[in-house]
Amino acid sequence: MQLDERTRERETAARRYPFVRQIIKIDETYYSVKYRLTVAPDLFIQLYFNERSGTAGLVLVYRRERLYGRDCESGGWHCHPIEDPAVHDASPEGRRAVSVDEFLGEVQDILVRENLI
């Protein structure tokens, strides 16, 4: 699948979630794309994908701090749990690959649980 097809899929996934107020494509190259999905003035989701390196960064940011995230580096996934976002959770659950749609579902659960929406 080409980057532009994946880009459309990711944008479509983001539009399914009503808490996403705005989708901003921050940067795009032949191999990579970065988005900011605005939830509130001090709350957003950043999505980064590099098709060449296989890198992905999915992060929920609140007041300039990572609140939760999932990253893929060199084909290996890890999670930054909400309980301690500085930690790299390499448990089976932390290593599980997630789609944008699945990540946004996790974020929605966090936003509701933490009373951020």
ABEGO torsion letter per residue (X at the ends): XBAAAAAAAAAAAAAABAABABBBBABBBAABBBBBBBABAABBBBBBBBAAAGBBBBBBBBGGBBABBBBBBGGBBBBBBAABAABBBABAAAABBBBAAAAAAAAAAAAAAAGAX
